[in-house]
């Protein structure tokens, strides 16, 4: 499991990032599949 410590991201930064994704889903997704695609697009490179 990758923790926020491993990624160099603070809890506050992670929460802000997740909130941004949630707002995009609310504004753009019409189906669960569209919501899933937004999340997949938001994944960072490993």
BELSULSUL-V496512 format. One record per residue. N is the residue number from 1. SS is DSSP state (A for helix, B for strand, O for the rest). PSI is psi as a letter, one per 20 degrees, with the letter a starting at -180 (none if undefined). Layout:
n;ss;psi
N;SS;PSI
N;SS;PSI
This chain:
n;ss;psi
1;O;p
2;O;p
3;O;r
4;A;h
5;A;g
6;A;h
7;A;i
8;O;j
9;O;p
10;O;r
11;A;h
12;A;g
13;A;g
14;A;g
15;A;g
16;A;g
17;A;g
18;A;h
19;A;h
20;A;g
21;A;g
22;A;g
23;A;h
24;A;g
25;A;g
26;A;h
27;A;h
28;A;h
29;O;p
30;O;i
31;O;r
32;A;h
33;A;h
34;A;h
35;A;g
36;A;h
37;A;h
38;A;g
39;A;g
40;A;h
41;A;h
42;A;i
43;O;q
44;O;q
45;O;q
46;O;none
